[in-house]
């Protein structure tokens, strides 16, 4: 048997070229893909520089960082790199997705929050830490000057409405942390026996004629009796069952004033359990669509109210239109009329409250400005029998919004101040 002959040099070189060719092609493809990816990120970032200059981050509840203006000064030149880094970071492609992934790992694996405005509690419950909620977690005390301002503000509203033969009712909605202390981490210790709301409710009942409904005890009692959650785990608000429980306290009071009001009872509603995406706190972590929880729906089976054509009705199923003013009507001339000053907690109470008024106007003091909170001209135009102000208790920890000038108090009690004095005291406390 003869052995094969040795390959020639040309054959060896040709074979090596054949082996190297696929490797070179793969390298070129990698270079092209990498370059395309890098330039794609750059172009995407550049596009967002042009279109997102006034954009607000839904995840972080803040405006995007603006492009830093460079001036011919040492301070401006030193500040420019940090300013540009913040501007660029806010517009980096996939930034929100990467933040959401990081927050999911922190929450579910390590039990910590990826946002300084969200607290991870026991059993994966989330709590809001901004807008006065931290103060209620700790039960901070209210300074006497601020207490005077609040009492004066509410008493001035009551007195002004009384001069126009309109009743006034103030309803405080408890924070989630007050209703679910057992879900709050141990490190948040209560510093005082009385909360700011305790102090304010006591002062209002002692020094003013304002009628106040404090929902806390009723909600706690029904929470124990029903054995079902009344607030959402991943949201800062109550669920529809909690709203219905709160409605019962309000309507019981209203029925004593207006005999034509017949409360909606448990036998009038249908309760269902549904799965829904995460709430506003999960959304602040960028995880609204990545999480879900069981929600309780409460539906009135005998609804009679309808949206009024004046003002133009918003889409109440669209979260971006929740804060638009609207009115509801019931074809019953024996029912009273109401004007509501409200925040987001009224959303789930409104379908039940609207049953009891031939016209109910809902104003959300969404922007919390002096000209957006209490609107005398609008109230007089509506001619309500009662003004009902619903207020989340965490707002008590924020600044007091001065009343319009025409709402001077008539109370002789020195604890109540005039509108001008309220503004002066507010400035002093700041």
Buried (B, 14 or more C-beta within 10 A) or exposed (E): EEEEEEEEEEEEEEEEEEEEEEEEEEEEEEEEEEEEEEEEEEEBBEEBBEEBEEEEBEBBBEEBBEBBEEEEEEEEEEBBEEBBEBBBEBBEBEBBEEBBBEBBEBBEEEEEBBBEBBBBBEEBBBBBBBBBBBBBBBBBBBEEEBBBBBBBBBBBBBBBBEEEEBBBBBBBBBBBBBBBEEBBEEEBEBEEEBBBBBBBBBBBEEBBBBBBBBBBEBBBEBBEEEEBBBBBBBBBBBBBBBBBBBBBBBBEBBBEEBEEBEBBEEEBBEEEEEEBBBBBBBBBBBBBEBBEBEBBBBEBEEBBBEBBEEEEBBEBEEEEEBBBBBBBBBEEEEBBBBBBBBBBBBBBBBBBBBBBBBBBBBBBBBEEEEEEBBBBEEBEEBEBBBBBBBBBBBBBBEEBBBBBEEBBBEBEBEBBBBBEBBBBBBEEBE
